[in-house]
Structure formats: C-alpha cells, structure tokens
Amino acid sequence: MLSLSTRSLVLNLASYSFDNITSSYKVGACATDFYSNPSAGGSLYPGNTSANAQAASLSTGWNNLVSSVYIS
C-alpha cells in the first residue's frame, strides 16, 4: 500500500517504487488525477478519482498502468 499526501505537485510513482503496479485505490479528501506516464504525461485515468472515491479495481486496460499522480 502507498499513501500520498503532497498536494498541487505531480508525483512520479517510480520515486516510491510503485510505478505500474496500482490495481486499486482510495482517494482522501482531495480529488486526484492518475496518469499513464511519468510527469502527468500520457493518458488521464477515466475512472472516478474525486474526493473520497475508491475502487477495488481500476477501469479496463488500466490495471498496473498508473505512473504519476496529481492531488488537487
């Protein structure tokens, strides 16, 4: 499990040894964006990542694909 709390900054998951291994998520009080490439590059995750959202599995085609995160 990885817990991130830094806001208003793109976080590259490779820095936490968590690149391309995300399979589920739980968002805290701030909306979050997931990206397929480092530095908010590539595709934006299409699932619900608003405040307090969660999913036991990622949308089709996204399992183990998230490389960066932005917390609003």
C-alpha positions as CSV (number, residue, x, y, z in Angstrom):
1,M,0.0,0.0,0.0
2,L,1.2,3.5,-0.8
3,S,-0.2,6.6,0.9
4,L,0.5,10.0,-0.7
5,S,-0.5,13.4,0.7
6,T,1.6,16.1,-1.2
7,R,-0.8,18.4,-2.9
8,S,-0.5,20.6,-6.0
9,L,2.5,18.7,-7.3
10,V,2.8,15.8,-9.8
11,L,4.2,12.7,-8.0
12,N,6.0,10.2,-10.1
13,L,5.3,6.8,-8.7
14,A,8.7,5.4,-9.7
15,S,10.1,7.6,-6.9
16,Y,8.2,5.4,-4.4
17,S,8.9,2.1,-6.2
18,F,5.2,2.0,-7.1
19,D,5.3,2.6,-10.9
20,N,2.9,0.5,-12.9
21,I,1.7,-1.6,-10.0
22,T,-1.5,0.2,-9.0
23,S,-4.5,-2.1,-9.1
24,S,-7.0,-0.4,-6.7
25,Y,-7.2,3.0,-4.9
26,K,-8.9,5.0,-2.2
27,V,-8.8,8.8,-2.6
28,G,-8.8,11.0,0.5
29,A,-10.4,14.5,0.9
30,C,-8.8,15.9,-2.2
31,A,-9.6,15.0,-5.8
32,T,-6.7,13.2,-7.6
33,D,-5.7,12.6,-11.2
34,F,-3.9,9.4,-12.4
35,Y,-1.7,9.4,-15.5
36,S,-0.3,6.6,-17.6
37,N,3.2,8.2,-17.9
38,P,5.5,10.0,-15.6
39,S,5.2,13.8,-15.0
40,A,1.4,13.8,-15.8
41,G,2.1,12.5,-19.3
42,G,0.2,10.0,-21.4
43,S,-3.5,9.3,-20.8
44,L,-5.6,10.6,-17.9
45,Y,-7.4,7.8,-16.0
46,P,-11.1,7.8,-16.9
47,G,-12.5,6.5,-13.6
48,N,-13.8,8.4,-10.7
49,T,-11.0,10.0,-8.7
50,S,-12.9,12.7,-7.0
51,A,-12.6,13.3,-3.2
52,N,-13.4,10.2,-1.2
53,A,-13.7,7.9,-4.3
54,Q,-12.4,4.4,-4.2
55,A,-12.3,1.3,-6.4
56,A,-11.4,-2.3,-5.7
57,S,-10.0,-2.5,-9.3
58,L,-9.1,0.0,-12.0
59,S,-11.0,0.5,-15.2
60,T,-10.5,-1.9,-18.0
61,G,-7.0,-1.5,-19.5
62,W,-5.6,0.5,-16.6
63,N,-4.5,-2.3,-14.2
64,N,-0.8,-1.8,-13.4
65,L,-0.6,1.2,-15.7
66,V,-0.5,4.3,-13.4
67,S,2.9,6.1,-13.4
68,S,2.1,9.5,-11.9
69,V,-0.5,11.2,-9.7
70,Y,-1.6,14.7,-9.1
71,I,-3.5,15.5,-5.9
72,S,-5.6,18.7,-6.1
